[in-house]
Every structure is written in C-alpha cells, then in structure tokens.
Amino acid sequence: MNIKTRILVFVILFEVVAYTTLQLFAGLIYKEALDDFKQSEIQAVFARSTSRIDSLIGLMEQKATDLALQGEELYLLRQSDTLSLEDINVLSRRLLEKQFASFPQAIGGGLWYEANRMDQRHRYYGPYVFKQNEQVKFTWDLSRQDYDYLNQGWYRLARDNDWGRQQSRYRPVFWTAPYRDDAGSFSLMMTVDAVMLDSDRQPLGMATVDWSLHEMTAFLDTIKVSPGSTPFLIHQQSGLILSYPLDASLIMQSAGGLNWAAPLLADNRLNQFIGLSDTVRVPGLEDIQQVFYQVTEHGFIVGSLVPIGDLRRQIEQVSRLTLFTGAAIGLAFILIMIFILRVLFSPFDEVLKTIRHSISYDKEQHVQLKQVEYDKVNEFTPIIRALNDVYLQIKTYVNEITDTNAKLRRSERQINRLNAALEQKVALRTRELESKTREVTESLEKLRQTQQQLVQNEKHAALGRLVAGVAHQINTPLGVCVTAASMLALTAREIHDKAHDGKVTRGEFEESYEKILASADLININLNRATELISSFKQVAVDNQDQNKRLFDAAEYVQNILLSLRSRTESTPHQIRLQCDGPISLYAPPGALTQILTQLIDNALYHAFNKDMQGVIDISLCREDTQLLLSVCDNGCGMEPTVREQIFAPFFTTRADKFGSGLGMHIIYNLVIQQLEGSIDCRSEPGNGTCFFIRIPLATAELQQESNQTSRNGA
C-alpha cells in the first residue's frame, strides 16, 4: 500500500471516528459545552449590566467629589473674608443649580457643613437643590433646627465612621442604603456622601448627591437572558430587593426570606459571574429555575432566574443541527480528499523516480551522485536545486575537513608550547607575589608598633596636661599660705619688739593677736585645699596608670577629675557643668574613665569654641536600665558630616597644621570598647554643638554586695 492509499484510508477512518466522536461528544460532553456557551452569553449580558451600573455609580461618586471640592473652595473664600456670607449664599445657589441642571441622573443634592464651620452665627448651613417637574429648585428649608441635618442618618454615616479616614481613597465617599423618596416622588433612591476637608484634612462637612434608582431598575427589568427568564436586583449590604418584576410587592423587602436569594447576600466575590449549581423552585413560576448572578464593585447583586427548559431547548436545537451538518461535511470532505490526493501526488511520483535514477554505485559499492535533471518548475523545483547543491557541497566539505584536521594538529602543538611558557610565567609571578607579601607583612608590623608607641605618647601627654592643671590649682592656695605666713611673721616680730621695750598696749596686743589668728586660719584653710587637690590628683593619677577593674562611685570620681581640670577653664570664658543622679556604682578601670573624660574636655576646649565664644560643656551621668549613660555635650561650632563619620578613625585630625596626632578620639574609642566594655556614639551638626554618649555596664547587685562585705572585713 503506497502513501497515497494510506493517506486516503487514514482520512476516511479519521472522518468516521471524528463523526462518531462528535456525536458522542454532543450526547455526553457537548451539552456541557453548549451550556457553558449559554452561560457565557448570560455572563456577557451581566457584564454589560454591571459595567453600566458601576459606571453610573462612579459618575455619581465623581459628581459628589467635585461638589465637595467646590464646597471646600466656598469655605476658603468665606474664611479669607474674600466674600461675605450673603455672597457665599448667592454663589452656593448658583453652583448647585448649575451642577444639577446638567446632571439628569441626580434628583437632588447639597452642601452640608459642620456646626458653625461656615459662619459662627449659623449652626446649620446646608444649601440644597431638588428636582420638581424637571426643574431644579433651591431651598434653605433643611438648614433648620427642626430638621437638624447634623443628626440625620445620611449625615451621621460619615461621622460615625471617623469621616472615612480608614478608606484608602484620598477623598472619602459613603453610600446610604436604598430608601424611598418621602418628598413626593416615592421613588427608590440612594444618596452618595463625599467628605469635605479643610487644608489640615479636618472634616468640614459633606457634599451629597441623591440618585434615583428608577432608570437603573427599569433598564434591568428589560433584560432577558432567555425567553422565560426573570431579572432581579438586590442591594447586598442592606439585603433589600430593588427590582423583581415577578412580584413587585417584594421591592424594598429583605431578600433573606427567599430561599434562593439568601446565599447571595453572603457572597463577597466581586465582578465574578456565578451560576448556582442547585436548581430551585420559585413561587409563581412553573419550571425549575437556575440562579445566575454577579456582584458589582459597589455591592449590587444583578441576577436572573432562568428556566431549565430554556437552556435545554437551545442545546437540543444545536445538537440536531450539528448531526446533519457534520454528516454532510464529512461526506464532502472524503470526496474532495480523493480528488486532491490524485492531483497532488502525480508530481511527487515523477520527482521520486528522477531522484532514484541520479544515485548509482561503482564496483566498490561507493555511492556515485549525479546532478538531478528536472526541467519543470513547481513546488519540487527548490528541493531539486537544493539537493544538487548538497551533492556539490559534500565533495567540498570532505576536502575542507581534511585541511581542517591538519590545521588542528598544528594548532594543538602550538598550544602545548604556549602552555609551557605560561606555566613558567605563573611560577615567576608567584615568587614575586610571595616576596611582596612578606614586605607588606613586615610593613604592617612596623605600622602596628608605631601606632602603639603613638598611643602611649598620647596617654603620657594627657597625664602631663593633668599634672600641669593640678600644679596650677595647688599654686594658688600655696601662694596664699606664703603671704599669710609672711604676715604672721611680721606681726609676731612687731609685737615682740614692742613687748621687749615695754611699750605694747592692750589694744595693740589684741589687734596683733587677731591678725595672727586670721593668718593661721588662712594658712590652715589653703593647706587643707592643697591637701584635697593633691589627694584627688593622687587618686586620679594612680588610677590613670592602674588598668585593673575595681568598684567605685562614678559620680564622686568624675567630680575629682573635674576638680583636677579646673585650671583648664579658669583663664577662659568657658565653663564646665556637671549633672548627676547621685551615687552610681561602676565596676571598671578608673584610669580609663579619667583618660576618656580628660580627652573629651580637652577636645571640646581646643576644637569646639571660637575665640569670642563663651562655651559651655555639660557633663551628665544617669542610669539607663543596666547601664551608665555618660554624656559630654558642648554648644560649640559642631562638625560637618564628613568629619563626624571619621571622628574615631586613627590619625584623623582637623588640626594637622598644628601638629595634631589624630589619636585622641581613637584612644577614647578603644578605651570604651575594650576596657569599659561599652559603646560610644557621636552626634553633631554644624552650628549646633557636639555630644558624645558613652554607655558603660553598671556593677551588678552581687558585685556590690561582695565589695561591701570586703570593705566591712577590711574595717
């Protein structure tokens, strides 16, 4: 059996199988497809209906929002005294009449302000328009105490919901539940409220637009998805039936009482076409009904009750049409295929015969290819030409492959030589890199030793400045003692000479005695002061060299440090102030605290203040949970961000021209982190001073108890 016969047999068998399958499909599956198709038609009708409803609702919300914006502008004009209240009244009337004259979908609306917001003399300010006999009427009748719109349900809707601050939209909008117009038309309507806000987004009141549902319900009543279908419209949030042509008495009644409508109220799937799988029986309708519905974005349930018979009737019509049409098409297709195959395969048979004659074998059974001679021009002509080109290229490719193999062997030998040379260069570069690495390591070690030496020099320099300050402090009381001692010696010599000559009087003796006592008291006071300074300096100096931890009162210790640093500020307009919460036990190396505080004060005096500036350095100690917070702040010129970011970097200084080492703050950072096991933070802005915040762990209760026990045992 040749290919032509096989194709023909396959087409006939395929047609028979396809036709049989089509009928089975129509009987078993195709009905579901037709049902889906019908549902898609219903869905398209619902999509147009819901789209129209959403568009109309969006238009209402936009109109209310625009009206709210214009209400805000009226408020601004009134508050700026640009217009009087009478002018505002006229302007609001024109505004409302113009807006609602060009908006047929709305039957009324107004601007409603919070109590006394538009004018302190008027608690109620709510201009309102309504339509009567297709004419827009303006009224102030709703701005009275007896109506009290501030406590109406449609107004309290926004107030009770925090004026819509929880809404994601910039301009909050609220919808009332459906209700009947009690002003005369008695038609179904809803009111959209748009919140008016002042410049601080505080509520001014609301702009309202009253929407008549008559046009929408009349439009939905005309929708027929099938000949016997019944449309309906339900407001989901309130559960009220808005349109139900089958029983008009149910309009504005709760849908929860209908067995088929109750499940729809709990469905939160928006803009999804839904068909309930369970059929229902509806009073007033003979046929079993299937419920189709869709919930709009704004909570309206648009649906239809469709009789099952309407759906099946159309499916049966389509099935019969498919049966006869499929049989006719299948028979015609078989006849056409027989004719087409006969015509199409005649050139193919001729070409196949010609190609076979172009292939021959020599004595060694090697294939000999000859050019295919084909003079006709048809769809096989490009194939013959391509085949002839392939015959020619095969010979060319064989020669090229031979030449390429020879070139590859030569390239392989060259690559081997290059690899050997590359390995030698890599070994040489490796040795050079190892040599450079050793040099860098030695340089880093020298740099580390140099840095340690500079750190020690900086510590000794700080101690030297401390000694100089204490020496200056001691010099003053000692000078007073020398002066008082000279006065004491002179007075004693004078009284002795007069007593020796027998010329001393009682008054002279008492005067000399008073001078001697005063001089002795002065000497005693200043010697005590010097002793106190020496004791404080001794403690600070010893602690400065002792890096061992001990328990001490941080507040008292800081006071001793400041006492030894008093000479730093006596000759300057600057002052140091200390604020402390009381005794604070700290378990740490006292010398580290001395070096930190001394260096911070020196930095402030040296860097923070200009020449004509009266600087203040505030030092504060307080407890912060389980830590001591030590802050050192000045009111100086502050630092640029680039300087503040590098303040703790080693060798960074802004006074390189005056031989600053740049290690002071780096030493402070290391002392806080390593010895005090704390943290340090710097905050500074140009022109706003600088603050250093140091947090140090406080002594634990067990450690304090152990220290007290040791002190009692020592005593």
LINGIGI-V303463 format. One line per field, one symbol per residue. psi: psi as a letter, one per 40 degrees, with the letter a starting at -180 (. if undefined). A space follows every 50 residues. Layout:
psi=???
//
This chain:
psi=hidddddddddddddddddddddddddddddddddddddddddddddddd dddddddddddddddddddddddddddddefdiiddddddddddddddde degddieiiahhiiheddhdehdhgghiiihhfeihhiiedefidddged eidddedddefffedeididhihihiiiiiheeddfiiiihhhhhhiade fihdaihihhhheddddddddehheideihiihhhddeeihdhgddgeee heiheeehdedddddehehifhhhhhdhiihhhehdihihhhihhidefh hhiihhidddddddddddddddddddddddddddddddddddddeddddd ddddddeehiiadefhhhhihhhheihaeedddddddddddddddddddd dddddddddddddddddddddddddddddddddddddddddddddddddd dddddddddddddddddddddddddddddddddddddddddddddddddd efehiddddddddddddddddddddddddddddddddddddddddheiii hihddddddddddeedededeieiihhhhieahhhhhihddddddddddd ddddddddiidehgihhhhhhiigbfihhhhhiifaeaiidddddedehi ehiefdeffhdeeddddddddddddefaiiihhiiheeaihhhhhhhihi dddddddddddddd.
//
